[in-house]
Amino acid sequence: MEVVVGDITRLKVEVVVNAANQQLAGGGGVDGAIHRAAGYEQLQQACRKLGGCPTGQVVVTPAFNLSARYIFHAVGPIWRGGGSGEQALLASCYRQAMVLANELGVSSIAFPAISCGVYGYPSELAAPLAVFEVQKQLDQGSSLQHVIFCCFDEVIAGYYRPLLA
Ligand code: AR6
């Protein structure tokens, strides 16, 4: 597991995870960046065929113009104070992505800080949850050799680094 600060669309990995919405309709933040880099029209066409994705779940599309093979669209919870199942739903995103990666036999994956932007999940709570869920899946055996937590800024990276040290 590694922390990288930067733009997830630039990483050389087999799977780029997107922080999507239930409609898979595209949007701002990392979703917008992934759509632009992958090719907006072709990615939206692939997303429309899937017909949406419930919160806490993950669906897969090709990665089109990205150097990755797949985009995993994970729908994180909107933070409502922590008493609405947010933790279990966010954990489910990481778990499902890890399970799917292993099923597809890929060796590298990059996660953004799912839900930590407009969905408002506190980064200091999301980082340990992400690392815990990923570690748990790696411990159970996985095709994954390299898991990147891609942080858009140093502040969020600062929550991951002590956990991986
Ligand atoms: N690379 C890596 N991380 C990024 C990038 C990038 N290019 N751009 C932003 N981030 P957000 P959410 C970080 O808001 O909270 C969208 O409109 C960002 O700094 O993208 O899950 C969707 O369509 C933050 O730390 O996702 C949904 O409607 C993290 O990515 C909704 O937002 C996640 O922020 C999902 O909200």
Residues whose N, C-alpha, C, O or C-beta is under 5 A from the ligand:
A	BS01	AR6	G6 D7 I8 T9 A19 A20 N21 G26 G27 G28 G29 V30 D31 A33 G76 P112 A113 I114 S115 C116 G117 V118 Y119 G120 C150 C151 F152
